[in-house]
């Protein structure tokens, strides 16, 4: 029996879940209605047609990305916290982020994070072009890192792999380095250490 009590937020939640899992092509009004246990006409009543639904998902994604708030005791710690949260948000919703980009709203989506970064680089004493450069450097670091991660996840199995390429003969003077490079990277640790080093250099007055 179809549901009768349904809210717009529930429709958007279910639609976002479908897009996150399978991409925008998987989002049909019929499939969404089946997920919610309701009639297709009820979906139209709450969100309009499919294009209106996609627009609503894009707007919601932009708003969610604007909820990033810095944490930490120092400007450097707070900048790193924004970078880590931004990376996590981008990683968790690649299909939705792609939809935002396709609708020409990428700059608007990043604006709140940029404003948070501006506040912190000002607190660290940077102004003008140097402050702008610091904000952009952090943003580019985050976006670039995420793109590399996504590309690595989608790439085919490599042969020979890192373990075969980086044996002790490849770095005879530093076998510990060879062993470390032969192991898979820890993306979270690598991102945090690289963004901390970047921020430390950027905020030096």
KALINNOR-V384001 format. One record per backbone hydrogen bond with DSSP energy under -0.5 kcal/mol. NH is the residue of the N-H (numbers start at 1). CO is the residue of the C=O. Records with the same first field share a line. If there is no record, write none. Layout:
# KALINNOR-V384001
NH->CO / CO
This chain:
# KALINNOR-V384001
3->37
6->4
11->7
12->8
13->9
14->10
15->11
16->12
17->13
18->14
19->15
20->16
21->17
22->18
23->18 / 19
26->23
27->24
28->26
32->28
33->29
34->30
35->31
36->32
37->33
38->33
42->39
43->39
44->40
45->41
46->42
47->43
48->44
53->49
54->50
55->51
56->52
57->53
58->54
59->55
60->56
61->57
62->58
63->59
64->60
65->61
66->62
67->64
68->65
78->74
79->75
80->76
81->77
82->78
83->79
84->80
85->81
86->82
87->83
88->84
89->85
90->86
91->87
92->88
93->89
94->91
97->93
98->94
99->95
100->96
101->97
102->98
103->99
104->101
105->100
109->105
110->106
111->107
112->108
114->110
115->111
116->112
117->113
118->114
119->115
120->116
121->117
122->118
123->119
124->120
125->122
126->121
130->127
131->127
132->128
133->129
134->130
135->131
136->132
137->133
138->134
139->135
140->136
141->137
142->138
143->139
144->140
145->141
146->142
147->143
148->144
149->145
150->146
151->147
152->148
153->149
154->150
155->151
164->161
165->161
166->162
167->165
170->167
171->167 / 168
172->169
174->171
177->174
178->174
179->175
180->176
181->177
182->178
183->179 / 180
187->185
190->186
191->187
192->188
193->189
194->190
195->191
196->192
197->193
198->194
199->195
200->196
201->197
202->198
203->199
204->201
